Amino acid sequence: MWYFQDPQSPSKPDKVTALVRKKDGTNESQDATIEAGQQVHRFEFPATPQSAVDEVLFISGTARCFVIGP
């Protein structure tokens, strides 16, 4: 999954966590350091099939959001 920052808003370095909550009640997560000016980061969970995913959250130092998509 891809994490995007708004290119119109100046960004500061931040740590972002991608949290995958699976249908079996377990979670997987990955952390990434997003540098100032970096607009895109890709999180990959190759061992987790899409059919096993219940929801995905992005958590940063300033916000938390859920991911909508297939």
PQR file of N, CA, C, O and H, with PARSE charges and radii, in Angstrom:
ATOM      1  N   MET A   1       0.828  -1.158   0.000 -0.4000 1.5000
ATOM      2  CA  MET A   1       0.000   0.000   0.000 -0.0000 2.0000
ATOM      3  C   MET A   1       0.882   1.233   0.000  0.5500 1.7000
ATOM      4  O   MET A   1       2.026   1.197   0.452 -0.5500 1.4000
ATOM      5  N   TRP A   2       0.346   2.298  -0.502 -0.4000 1.5000
ATOM      6  CA  TRP A   2       1.112   3.537  -0.662 -0.0000 2.0000
ATOM      7  C   TRP A   2       0.663   4.584   0.345  0.5500 1.7000
ATOM      8  O   TRP A   2      -0.528   4.739   0.613 -0.5500 1.4000
ATOM      9  H   TRP A   2      -0.584   2.327  -0.869  0.4000 1.0000
ATOM     10  N   TYR A   3       1.630   5.298   0.894 -0.4000 1.5000
ATOM     11  CA  TYR A   3       1.368   6.426   1.775 -0.0000 2.0000
ATOM     12  C   TYR A   3       1.765   7.682   1.008  0.5500 1.7000
ATOM     13  O   TYR A   3       2.888   7.778   0.513 -0.5500 1.4000
ATOM     14  H   TYR A   3       2.598   5.173   0.676  0.4000 1.0000
ATOM     15  N   PHE A   4       0.848   8.647   0.906 -0.4000 1.5000
ATOM     16  CA  PHE A   4       1.100   9.895   0.186 -0.0000 2.0000
ATOM     17  C   PHE A   4       0.955  11.076   1.128  0.5500 1.7000
ATOM     18  O   PHE A   4       0.058  11.096   1.970 -0.5500 1.4000
ATOM     19  H   PHE A   4      -0.064   8.569   1.308  0.4000 1.0000
ATOM     20  N   GLN A   5       1.840  12.065   0.990 -0.4000 1.5000
ATOM     21  CA  GLN A   5       1.690  13.328   1.699 -0.0000 2.0000
ATOM     22  C   GLN A   5       1.224  14.382   0.701  0.5500 1.7000
ATOM     23  O   GLN A   5       1.548  14.322  -0.485 -0.5500 1.4000
ATOM     24  H   GLN A   5       2.569  12.048   0.305  0.4000 1.0000
ATOM     25  N   ASP A   6       0.465  15.339   1.198 -0.4000 1.5000
ATOM     26  CA  ASP A   6      -0.030  16.424   0.362 -0.0000 2.0000
ATOM     27  C   ASP A   6       1.146  17.273  -0.112  0.5500 1.7000
ATOM     28  O   ASP A   6       1.841  17.858   0.719 -0.5500 1.4000
ATOM     29  H   ASP A   6       0.202  15.388   2.161  0.4000 1.0000
ATOM     30  N   PRO A   7       1.391  17.361  -1.414 -0.5600 1.5000
ATOM     31  CA  PRO A   7       2.535  18.138  -1.908  0.2800 2.0000
ATOM     32  C   PRO A   7       2.367  19.644  -1.698  0.5500 1.7000
ATOM     33  O   PRO A   7       3.344  20.386  -1.795 -0.5500 1.4000
ATOM     34  N   GLN A   8       1.157  20.104  -1.413 -0.4000 1.5000
ATOM     35  CA  GLN A   8       0.910  21.523  -1.189 -0.0000 2.0000
ATOM     36  C   GLN A   8       1.253  21.951   0.243  0.5500 1.7000
ATOM     37  O   GLN A   8       1.386  23.142   0.525 -0.5500 1.4000
ATOM     38  H   GLN A   8       0.363  19.501  -1.334  0.4000 1.0000
ATOM     39  N   SER A   9       1.394  20.974   1.138 -0.4000 1.5000
ATOM     40  CA  SER A   9       1.696  21.288   2.535 -0.0000 2.0000
ATOM     41  C   SER A   9       3.154  20.954   2.823  0.5500 1.7000
ATOM     42  O   SER A   9       3.573  19.811   2.639 -0.5500 1.4000
ATOM     43  H   SER A   9       1.286  20.007   0.909  0.4000 1.0000
ATOM     44  N   PRO A  10       3.926  21.927   3.267 -0.5600 1.5000
ATOM     45  CA  PRO A  10       5.314  21.625   3.606  0.2800 2.0000
ATOM     46  C   PRO A  10       5.349  20.608   4.742  0.5500 1.7000
ATOM     47  O   PRO A  10       4.622  20.734   5.728 -0.5500 1.4000
ATOM     48  N   SER A  11       6.179  19.629   4.593 -0.4000 1.5000
ATOM     49  CA  SER A  11       6.218  18.574   5.599 -0.0000 2.0000
ATOM     50  C   SER A  11       7.530  18.603   6.372  0.5500 1.7000
ATOM     51  O   SER A  11       8.552  19.100   5.899 -0.5500 1.4000
ATOM     52  H   SER A  11       6.769  19.527   3.793  0.4000 1.0000
ATOM     53  N   LYS A  12       7.459  18.063   7.549 -0.4000 1.5000
ATOM     54  CA  LYS A  12       8.630  17.868   8.384 -0.0000 2.0000
ATOM     55  C   LYS A  12       8.881  16.368   8.450  0.5500 1.7000
ATOM     56  O   LYS A  12       7.983  15.578   8.156 -0.5500 1.4000
ATOM     57  H   LYS A  12       6.629  17.660   7.933  0.4000 1.0000
ATOM     58  N   PRO A  13      10.086  15.967   8.831 -0.5600 1.5000
ATOM     59  CA  PRO A  13      10.311  14.525   8.988  0.2800 2.0000
ATOM     60  C   PRO A  13       9.311  13.950   9.990  0.5500 1.7000
ATOM     61  O   PRO A  13       8.955  14.610  10.965 -0.5500 1.4000
ATOM     62  N   ASP A  14       8.869  12.742   9.751 -0.4000 1.5000
ATOM     63  CA  ASP A  14       7.887  12.110  10.623 -0.0000 2.0000
ATOM     64  C   ASP A  14       8.047  10.602  10.534  0.5500 1.7000
ATOM     65  O   ASP A  14       8.595  10.082   9.563 -0.5500 1.4000
ATOM     66  H   ASP A  14       9.158  12.205   8.959  0.4000 1.0000
ATOM     67  N   LYS A  15       7.570   9.912  11.546 -0.4000 1.5000
ATOM     68  CA  LYS A  15       7.528   8.451  11.532 -0.0000 2.0000
ATOM     69  C   LYS A  15       6.084   8.061  11.263  0.5500 1.7000
ATOM     70  O   LYS A  15       5.165   8.580  11.897 -0.5500 1.4000
ATOM     71  H   LYS A  15       7.124  10.335  12.336  0.4000 1.0000
ATOM     72  N   VAL A  16       5.886   7.146  10.321 -0.4000 1.5000
ATOM     73  CA  VAL A  16       4.551   6.665   9.981 -0.0000 2.0000
ATOM     74  C   VAL A  16       4.524   5.158  10.197  0.5500 1.7000
ATOM     75  O   VAL A  16       5.452   4.442   9.819 -0.5500 1.4000
ATOM     76  H   VAL A  16       6.632   6.725   9.805  0.4000 1.0000
ATOM     77  N   THR A  17       3.446   4.694  10.808 -0.4000 1.5000
ATOM     78  CA  THR A  17       3.240   3.263  11.016 -0.0000 2.0000
ATOM     79  C   THR A  17       2.051   2.821  10.178  0.5500 1.7000
ATOM     80  O   THR A  17       0.994   3.450  10.209 -0.5500 1.4000
ATOM     81  H   THR A  17       2.692   5.275  11.115  0.4000 1.0000
ATOM     82  N   ALA A  18       2.224   1.743   9.432 -0.4000 1.5000
ATOM     83  CA  ALA A  18       1.115   1.100   8.734 -0.0000 2.0000
ATOM     84  C   ALA A  18       0.710  -0.103   9.581  0.5500 1.7000
ATOM     85  O   ALA A  18       1.519  -1.000   9.820 -0.5500 1.4000
ATOM     86  H   ALA A  18       3.083   1.232   9.406  0.4000 1.0000
ATOM     87  N   LEU A  19      -0.532  -0.120  10.031 -0.4000 1.5000
ATOM     88  CA  LEU A  19      -1.045  -1.195  10.877 -0.0000 2.0000
ATOM     89  C   LEU A  19      -2.099  -1.959  10.099  0.5500 1.7000
ATOM     90  O   LEU A  19      -3.107  -1.387   9.684 -0.5500 1.4000
ATOM     91  H   LEU A  19      -1.189   0.609   9.837  0.4000 1.0000
ATOM     92  N   VAL A  20      -1.873  -3.248   9.901 -0.4000 1.5000
ATOM     93  CA  VAL A  20      -2.817  -4.116   9.202 -0.0000 2.0000
ATOM     94  C   VAL A  20      -3.504  -4.990  10.247  0.5500 1.7000
ATOM     95  O   VAL A  20      -2.864  -5.804  10.912 -0.5500 1.4000
ATOM     96  H   VAL A  20      -1.055  -3.713  10.238  0.4000 1.0000
ATOM     97  N   ARG A  21      -4.795  -4.811  10.377 -0.4000 1.5000
ATOM     98  CA  ARG A  21      -5.595  -5.651  11.275 -0.0000 2.0000
ATOM     99  C   ARG A  21      -6.231  -6.738  10.427  0.5500 1.7000
ATOM    100  O   ARG A  21      -6.948  -6.472   9.462 -0.5500 1.4000
ATOM    101  H   ARG A  21      -5.315  -4.149   9.837  0.4000 1.0000
ATOM    102  N   LYS A  22      -5.942  -7.986  10.825 -0.4000 1.5000
ATOM    103  CA  LYS A  22      -6.419  -9.119  10.025 -0.0000 2.0000
ATOM    104  C   LYS A  22      -7.701  -9.706  10.605  0.5500 1.7000
ATOM    105  O   LYS A  22      -8.016  -9.514  11.779 -0.5500 1.4000
ATOM    106  H   LYS A  22      -5.360  -8.202  11.609  0.4000 1.0000
ATOM    107  N   LYS A  23      -8.424 -10.417   9.763 -0.4000 1.5000
ATOM    108  CA  LYS A  23      -9.704 -11.006  10.141 -0.0000 2.0000
ATOM    109  C   LYS A  23      -9.581 -12.029  11.252  0.5500 1.7000
ATOM    110  O   LYS A  23     -10.555 -12.287  11.960 -0.5500 1.4000
ATOM    111  H   LYS A  23      -8.168 -10.572   8.809  0.4000 1.0000
ATOM    112  N   ASP A  24      -8.392 -12.623  11.423 -0.4000 1.5000
ATOM    113  CA  ASP A  24      -8.207 -13.610  12.491 -0.0000 2.0000
ATOM    114  C   ASP A  24      -7.870 -12.968  13.839  0.5500 1.7000
ATOM    115  O   ASP A  24      -7.606 -13.671  14.814 -0.5500 1.4000
ATOM    116  H   ASP A  24      -7.601 -12.413  10.849  0.4000 1.0000
ATOM    117  N   GLY A  25      -7.879 -11.626  13.894 -0.4000 1.5000
ATOM    118  CA  GLY A  25      -7.640 -10.909  15.137 -0.0000 2.0000
ATOM    119  C   GLY A  25      -6.189 -10.536  15.384  0.5500 1.7000
ATOM    120  O   GLY A  25      -5.891  -9.878  16.381 -0.5500 1.4000
ATOM    121  H   GLY A  25      -8.093 -11.055  13.102  0.4000 1.0000
ATOM    122  N   THR A  26      -5.280 -10.937  14.509 -0.4000 1.5000
ATOM    123  CA  THR A  26      -3.876 -10.572  14.662 -0.0000 2.0000
ATOM    124  C   THR A  26      -3.578  -9.296  13.885  0.5500 1.7000
ATOM    125  O   THR A  26      -4.354  -8.875  13.027 -0.5500 1.4000
ATOM    126  H   THR A  26      -5.522 -11.472  13.699  0.4000 1.0000
ATOM    127  N   ASN A  27      -2.449  -8.696  14.202 -0.4000 1.5000
ATOM    128  CA  ASN A  27      -2.019  -7.462  13.549 -0.0000 2.0000
ATOM    129  C   ASN A  27      -0.613  -7.614  13.000  0.5500 1.7000
ATOM    130  O   ASN A  27       0.186  -8.388  13.526 -0.5500 1.4000
ATOM    131  H   ASN A  27      -1.819  -9.037  14.899  0.4000 1.0000
ATOM    132  N   GLU A  28      -0.315  -6.878  11.947 -0.4000 1.5000
ATOM    133  CA  GLU A  28       1.046  -6.717  11.441 -0.0000 2.0000
ATOM    134  C   GLU A  28       1.276  -5.232  11.273  0.5500 1.7000
ATOM    135  O   GLU A  28       0.355  -4.491  10.931 -0.5500 1.4000
ATOM    136  H   GLU A  28      -0.964  -6.249  11.520  0.4000 1.0000
ATOM    137  N   SER A  29       2.508  -4.791  11.515 -0.4000 1.5000
ATOM    138  CA  SER A  29       2.787  -3.372  11.332 -0.0000 2.0000
ATOM    139  C   SER A  29       4.192  -3.168  10.788  0.5500 1.7000
ATOM    140  O   SER A  29       5.067  -4.023  10.922 -0.5500 1.4000
ATOM    141  H   SER A  29       3.256  -5.393  11.793  0.4000 1.0000
ATOM    142  N   GLN A  30       4.376  -2.021  10.176 -0.4000 1.5000
ATOM    143  CA  GLN A  30       5.691  -1.587   9.683 -0.0000 2.0000
ATOM    144  C   GLN A  30       5.817  -0.110   9.964  0.5500 1.7000
ATOM    145  O   GLN A  30       4.853   0.646   9.839 -0.5500 1.4000
ATOM    146  H   GLN A  30       3.664  -1.326  10.067  0.4000 1.0000
ATOM    147  N   ASP A  31       7.021   0.300  10.347 -0.4000 1.5000
ATOM    148  CA  ASP A  31       7.326   1.709  10.573 -0.0000 2.0000
ATOM    149  C   ASP A  31       8.201   2.226   9.450  0.5500 1.7000
ATOM    150  O   ASP A  31       9.017   1.492   8.891 -0.5500 1.4000
ATOM    151  H   ASP A  31       7.804  -0.314  10.448  0.4000 1.0000
ATOM    152  N   ALA A  32       8.025   3.491   9.127 -0.4000 1.5000
ATOM    153  CA  ALA A  32       8.871   4.141   8.114 -0.0000 2.0000
ATOM    154  C   ALA A  32       9.137   5.566   8.542  0.5500 1.7000
ATOM    155  O   ALA A  32       8.252   6.246   9.062 -0.5500 1.4000
ATOM    156  H   ALA A  32       7.363   4.087   9.581  0.4000 1.0000
ATOM    157  N   THR A  33      10.351   6.011   8.322 -0.4000 1.5000
ATOM    158  CA  THR A  33      10.690   7.411   8.541 -0.0000 2.0000
ATOM    159  C   THR A  33      10.466   8.146   7.231  0.5500 1.7000
ATOM    160  O   THR A  33      11.065   7.817   6.207 -0.5500 1.4000
ATOM    161  H   THR A  33      11.070   5.459   7.899  0.4000 1.0000
ATOM    162  N   ILE A  34       9.597   9.145   7.279 -0.4000 1.5000
ATOM    163  CA  ILE A  34       9.284   9.946   6.101 -0.0000 2.0000
ATOM    164  C   ILE A  34      10.089  11.234   6.220  0.5500 1.7000
ATOM    165  O   ILE A  34       9.906  12.001   7.164 -0.5500 1.4000
ATOM    166  H   ILE A  34       9.111   9.413   8.111  0.4000 1.0000
ATOM    167  N   GLU A  35      10.964  11.464   5.277 -0.4000 1.5000
ATOM    168  CA  GLU A  35      11.827  12.643   5.308 -0.0000 2.0000
ATOM    169  C   GLU A  35      11.059  13.887   4.870  0.5500 1.7000
ATOM    170  O   GLU A  35      10.054  13.788   4.167 -0.5500 1.4000
ATOM    171  H   GLU A  35      11.113  10.840   4.510  0.4000 1.0000
ATOM    172  N   ALA A  36      11.532  15.047   5.286 -0.4000 1.5000
ATOM    173  CA  ALA A  36      10.923  16.307   4.852 -0.0000 2.0000
ATOM    174  C   ALA A  36      10.946  16.363   3.322  0.5500 1.7000
ATOM    175  O   ALA A  36      11.986  16.129   2.707 -0.5500 1.4000
ATOM    176  H   ALA A  36      12.349  15.128   5.858  0.4000 1.0000
ATOM    177  N   GLY A  37       9.830  16.664   2.728 -0.4000 1.5000
ATOM    178  CA  GLY A  37       9.742  16.748   1.277 -0.0000 2.0000
ATOM    179  C   GLY A  37       9.432  15.434   0.581  0.5500 1.7000
ATOM    180  O   GLY A  37       9.103  15.433  -0.605 -0.5500 1.4000
ATOM    181  H   GLY A  37       8.985  16.854   3.228  0.4000 1.0000
ATOM    182  N   GLN A  38       9.529  14.311   1.293 -0.4000 1.5000
ATOM    183  CA  GLN A  38       9.209  13.006   0.695 -0.0000 2.0000
ATOM    184  C   GLN A  38       7.693  12.906   0.577  0.5500 1.7000
ATOM    185  O   GLN A  38       6.980  13.065   1.569 -0.5500 1.4000
ATOM    186  H   GLN A  38       9.797  14.312   2.256  0.4000 1.0000
ATOM    187  N   GLN A  39       7.207  12.649  -0.606 -0.4000 1.5000
ATOM    188  CA  GLN A  39       5.764  12.636  -0.823 -0.0000 2.0000
ATOM    189  C   GLN A  39       5.160  11.241  -0.831  0.5500 1.7000
ATOM    190  O   GLN A  39       3.956  11.090  -0.623 -0.5500 1.4000
ATOM    191  H   GLN A  39       7.786  12.520  -1.412  0.4000 1.0000
ATOM    192  N   VAL A  40       5.979  10.213  -1.068 -0.4000 1.5000
ATOM    193  CA  VAL A  40       5.445   8.866  -1.240 -0.0000 2.0000
ATOM    194  C   VAL A  40       6.312   7.854  -0.502  0.5500 1.7000
ATOM    195  O   VAL A  40       7.537   7.967  -0.468 -0.5500 1.4000
ATOM    196  H   VAL A  40       6.957  10.335  -1.237  0.4000 1.0000
ATOM    197  N   HIS A  41       5.647   6.859   0.091 -0.4000 1.5000
ATOM    198  CA  HIS A  41       6.356   5.710   0.662 -0.0000 2.0000
ATOM    199  C   HIS A  41       5.484   4.485   0.440  0.5500 1.7000
ATOM    200  O   HIS A  41       4.262   4.546   0.575 -0.5500 1.4000
ATOM    201  H   HIS A  41       4.651   6.767   0.064  0.4000 1.0000
ATOM    202  N   ARG A  42       6.122   3.374   0.100 -0.4000 1.5000
ATOM    203  CA  ARG A  42       5.377   2.136  -0.124 -0.0000 2.0000
ATOM    204  C   ARG A  42       5.618   1.172   1.027  0.5500 1.7000
ATOM    205  O   ARG A  42       6.760   0.855   1.360 -0.5500 1.4000
ATOM    206  H   ARG A  42       7.114   3.324  -0.009  0.4000 1.0000
ATOM    207  N   PHE A  43       4.522   0.709   1.632 -0.4000 1.5000
ATOM    208  CA  PHE A  43       4.560  -0.341   2.642 -0.0000 2.0000
ATOM    209  C   PHE A  43       4.154  -1.639   1.959  0.5500 1.7000
ATOM    210  O   PHE A  43       3.220  -1.664   1.157 -0.5500 1.4000
ATOM    211  H   PHE A  43       3.595   0.966   1.362  0.4000 1.0000
ATOM    212  N   GLU A  44       4.859  -2.709   2.281 -0.4000 1.5000
ATOM    213  CA  GLU A  44       4.545  -4.003   1.673 -0.0000 2.0000
ATOM    214  C   GLU A  44       4.367  -5.054   2.748  0.5500 1.7000
ATOM    215  O   GLU A  44       5.141  -5.116   3.704 -0.5500 1.4000
ATOM    216  H   GLU A  44       5.618  -2.688   2.932  0.4000 1.0000
ATOM    217  N   PHE A  45       3.352  -5.877   2.592 -0.4000 1.5000
ATOM    218  CA  PHE A  45       3.069  -6.991   3.479 -0.0000 2.0000
ATOM    219  C   PHE A  45       2.875  -8.237   2.616  0.5500 1.7000
ATOM    220  O   PHE A  45       1.752  -8.724   2.480 -0.5500 1.4000
ATOM    221  H   PHE A  45       2.724  -5.827   1.815  0.4000 1.0000
ATOM    222  N   PRO A  46       3.956  -8.758   2.032 -0.5600 1.5000
ATOM    223  CA  PRO A  46       3.826  -9.853   1.062  0.2800 2.0000
ATOM    224  C   PRO A  46       3.295 -11.155   1.659  0.5500 1.7000
ATOM    225  O   PRO A  46       2.747 -11.979   0.927 -0.5500 1.4000
ATOM    226  N   ALA A  47       3.440 -11.358   2.951 -0.4000 1.5000
ATOM    227  CA  ALA A  47       2.980 -12.606   3.562 -0.0000 2.0000
ATOM    228  C   ALA A  47       1.507 -12.551   3.960  0.5500 1.7000
ATOM    229  O   ALA A  47       0.957 -13.542   4.442 -0.5500 1.4000
ATOM    230  H   ALA A  47       3.885 -10.689   3.546  0.4000 1.0000
ATOM    231  N   THR A  48       0.872 -11.407   3.763 -0.4000 1.5000
ATOM    232  CA  THR A  48      -0.531 -11.252   4.145 -0.0000 2.0000
ATOM    233  C   THR A  48      -1.399 -11.143   2.904  0.5500 1.7000
ATOM    234  O   THR A  48      -1.336 -10.139   2.194 -0.5500 1.4000
ATOM    235  H   THR A  48       1.318 -10.602   3.372  0.4000 1.0000
ATOM    236  N   PRO A  49      -2.211 -12.161   2.629 -0.5600 1.5000
ATOM    237  CA  PRO A  49      -3.090 -12.073   1.457  0.2800 2.0000
ATOM    238  C   PRO A  49      -4.171 -11.013   1.681  0.5500 1.7000
ATOM    239  O   PRO A  49      -4.633 -10.800   2.802 -0.5500 1.4000
ATOM    240  N   GLN A  50      -4.554 -10.367   0.605 -0.4000 1.5000
ATOM    241  CA  GLN A  50      -5.565  -9.314   0.671 -0.0000 2.0000
ATOM    242  C   GLN A  50      -6.852  -9.818   1.317  0.5500 1.7000
ATOM    243  O   GLN A  50      -7.523  -9.067   2.024 -0.5500 1.4000
ATOM    244  H   GLN A  50      -4.179 -10.540  -0.306  0.4000 1.0000
ATOM    245  N   SER A  51      -7.200 -11.079   1.082 -0.4000 1.5000
ATOM    246  CA  SER A  51      -8.440 -11.640   1.624 -0.0000 2.0000
ATOM    247  C   SER A  51      -8.408 -11.768   3.145  0.5500 1.7000
ATOM    248  O   SER A  51      -9.460 -11.913   3.767 -0.5500 1.4000
ATOM    249  H   SER A  51      -6.655 -11.689   0.508  0.4000 1.0000
ATOM    250  N   ALA A  52      -7.219 -11.717   3.760 -0.4000 1.5000
ATOM    251  CA  ALA A  52      -7.087 -11.843   5.216 -0.0000 2.0000
ATOM    252  C   ALA A  52      -7.179 -10.507   5.940  0.5500 1.7000
ATOM    253  O   ALA A  52      -7.233 -10.470   7.169 -0.5500 1.4000
ATOM    254  H   ALA A  52      -6.364 -11.599   3.255  0.4000 1.0000
ATOM    255  N   VAL A  53      -7.197  -9.406   5.186 -0.4000 1.5000
ATOM    256  CA  VAL A  53      -7.149  -8.076   5.790 -0.0000 2.0000
ATOM    257  C   VAL A  53      -8.553  -7.596   6.155  0.5500 1.7000
ATOM    258  O   VAL A  53      -9.483  -7.659   5.351 -0.5500 1.4000
ATOM    259  H   VAL A  53      -7.153  -9.436   4.187  0.4000 1.0000
ATOM    260  N   ASP A  54      -8.679  -7.108   7.409 -0.4000 1.5000
ATOM    261  CA  ASP A  54      -9.933  -6.524   7.876 -0.0000 2.0000
ATOM    262  C   ASP A  54      -9.912  -5.014   7.689  0.5500 1.7000
ATOM    263  O   ASP A  54     -10.856  -4.442   7.143 -0.5500 1.4000
ATOM    264  H   ASP A  54      -7.924  -7.056   8.063  0.4000 1.0000
ATOM    265  N   GLU A  55      -8.824  -4.354   8.146 -0.4000 1.5000
ATOM    266  CA  GLU A  55      -8.680  -2.918   7.953 -0.0000 2.0000
ATOM    267  C   GLU A  55      -7.211  -2.533   8.030  0.5500 1.7000
ATOM    268  O   GLU A  55      -6.377  -3.275   8.550 -0.5500 1.4000
ATOM    269  H   GLU A  55      -8.058  -4.818   8.589  0.4000 1.0000
ATOM    270  N   VAL A  56      -6.919  -1.352   7.498 -0.4000 1.5000
ATOM    271  CA  VAL A  56      -5.555  -0.826   7.499 -0.0000 2.0000
ATOM    272  C   VAL A  56      -5.599   0.601   8.037  0.5500 1.7000
ATOM    273  O   VAL A  56      -6.468   1.389   7.663 -0.5500 1.4000
ATOM    274  H   VAL A  56      -7.596  -0.749   7.075  0.4000 1.0000
ATOM    275  N   LEU A  57      -4.653   0.925   8.921 -0.4000 1.5000
ATOM    276  CA  LEU A  57      -4.535   2.262   9.471 -0.0000 2.0000
ATOM    277  C   LEU A  57      -3.145   2.808   9.201  0.5500 1.7000
ATOM    278  O   LEU A  57      -2.160   2.070   9.230 -0.5500 1.4000
ATOM    279  H   LEU A  57      -3.948   0.285   9.225  0.4000 1.0000
ATOM    280  N   PHE A  58      -3.071   4.103   8.939 -0.4000 1.5000
ATOM    281  CA  PHE A  58      -1.797   4.825   8.925 -0.0000 2.0000
ATOM    282  C   PHE A  58      -1.791   5.704  10.165  0.5500 1.7000
ATOM    283  O   PHE A  58      -2.754   6.423  10.432 -0.5500 1.4000
ATOM    284  H   PHE A  58      -3.871   4.703   8.916  0.4000 1.0000
ATOM    285  N   ILE A  59      -0.696   5.641  10.924 -0.4000 1.5000
ATOM    286  CA  ILE A  59      -0.571   6.417  12.148 -0.0000 2.0000
ATOM    287  C   ILE A  59       0.724   7.208  12.071  0.5500 1.7000
ATOM    288  O   ILE A  59       1.794   6.645  11.841 -0.5500 1.4000
ATOM    289  H   ILE A  59       0.086   5.057  10.707  0.4000 1.0000
ATOM    290  N   SER A  60       0.619   8.528  12.266 -0.4000 1.5000
ATOM    291  CA  SER A  60       1.807   9.379  12.270 -0.0000 2.0000
ATOM    292  C   SER A  60       1.820  10.181  13.560  0.5500 1.7000
ATOM    293  O   SER A  60       0.945  10.022  14.410 -0.5500 1.4000
ATOM    294  H   SER A  60      -0.251   8.985  12.452  0.4000 1.0000
ATOM    295  N   GLY A  61       2.813  11.037  13.697 -0.4000 1.5000
ATOM    296  CA  GLY A  61       2.894  11.881  14.881 -0.0000 2.0000
ATOM    297  C   GLY A  61       1.797  12.918  14.954  0.5500 1.7000
ATOM    298  O   GLY A  61       1.544  13.477  16.021 -0.5500 1.4000
ATOM    299  H   GLY A  61       3.524  11.166  13.005  0.4000 1.0000
ATOM    300  N   THR A  62       1.135  13.186  13.826 -0.4000 1.5000
ATOM    301  CA  THR A  62       0.105  14.221  13.800 -0.0000 2.0000
ATOM    302  C   THR A  62      -1.272  13.722  13.438  0.5500 1.7000
ATOM    303  O   THR A  62      -2.242  14.462  13.604 -0.5500 1.4000
ATOM    304  H   THR A  62       1.340  12.731  12.960  0.4000 1.0000
ATOM    305  N   ALA A  63      -1.408  12.497  12.948 -0.4000 1.5000
ATOM    306  CA  ALA A  63      -2.725  12.046  12.492 -0.0000 2.0000
ATOM    307  C   ALA A  63      -2.822  10.524  12.508  0.5500 1.7000
ATOM    308  O   ALA A  63      -1.830   9.802  12.605 -0.5500 1.4000
ATOM    309  H   ALA A  63      -0.620  11.896  12.814  0.4000 1.0000
ATOM    310  N   ARG A  64      -4.066  10.082  12.408 -0.4000 1.5000
ATOM    311  CA  ARG A  64      -4.381   8.658  12.241 -0.0000 2.0000
ATOM    312  C   ARG A  64      -5.491   8.585  11.218  0.5500 1.7000
ATOM    313  O   ARG A  64      -6.473   9.322  11.308 -0.5500 1.4000
ATOM    314  H   ARG A  64      -4.872  10.669  12.330  0.4000 1.0000
ATOM    315  N   CYS A  65      -5.344   7.697  10.241 -0.4000 1.5000
ATOM    316  CA  CYS A  65      -6.397   7.572   9.247 -0.0000 2.0000
ATOM    317  C   CYS A  65      -6.534   6.113   8.834  0.5500 1.7000
ATOM    318  O   CYS A  65      -5.591   5.331   8.956 -0.5500 1.4000
ATOM    319  H   CYS A  65      -4.546   7.098  10.169  0.4000 1.0000
ATOM    320  N   PHE A  66      -7.698   5.761   8.352 -0.4000 1.5000
ATOM    321  CA  PHE A  66      -7.905   4.410   7.842 -0.0000 2.0000
ATOM    322  C   PHE A  66      -7.857   4.435   6.339  0.5500 1.7000
ATOM    323  O   PHE A  66      -8.089   5.464   5.706 -0.5500 1.4000
ATOM    324  H   PHE A  66      -8.464   6.396   8.254  0.4000 1.0000
ATOM    325  N   VAL A  67      -7.551   3.288   5.777 -0.4000 1.5000
ATOM    326  CA  VAL A  67      -7.349   3.164   4.335 -0.0000 2.0000
ATOM    327  C   VAL A  67      -8.597   2.545   3.729  0.5500 1.7000
ATOM    328  O   VAL A  67      -9.133   1.567   4.251 -0.5500 1.4000
ATOM    329  H   VAL A  67      -7.362   2.451   6.292  0.4000 1.0000
ATOM    330  N   ILE A  68      -9.051   3.115   2.638 -0.4000 1.5000
ATOM    331  CA  ILE A  68     -10.181   2.571   1.894 -0.0000 2.0000
ATOM    332  C   ILE A  68      -9.654   2.049   0.559  0.5500 1.7000
ATOM    333  O   ILE A  68      -8.891   2.722  -0.134 -0.5500 1.4000
ATOM    334  H   ILE A  68      -8.616   3.910   2.215  0.4000 1.0000
ATOM    335  N   GLY A  69     -10.070   0.867   0.227 -0.4000 1.5000
ATOM    336  CA  GLY A  69      -9.648   0.318  -1.064 -0.0000 2.0000
ATOM    337  C   GLY A  69      -9.773  -1.179  -1.088  0.5500 1.7000
ATOM    338  O   GLY A  69     -10.090  -1.811  -0.080 -0.5500 1.4000
ATOM    339  H   GLY A  69     -10.690   0.321   0.790  0.4000 1.0000
ATOM    340  N   PRO A  70      -9.525  -1.735  -2.237 -0.5600 1.5000
ATOM    341  CA  PRO A  70      -9.639  -3.190  -2.368  0.2800 2.0000
ATOM    342  C   PRO A  70      -8.510  -3.902  -1.656  0.5500 1.7000
ATOM    343  O   PRO A  70      -8.451  -5.131  -1.666 -0.5500 1.4000
TER
END
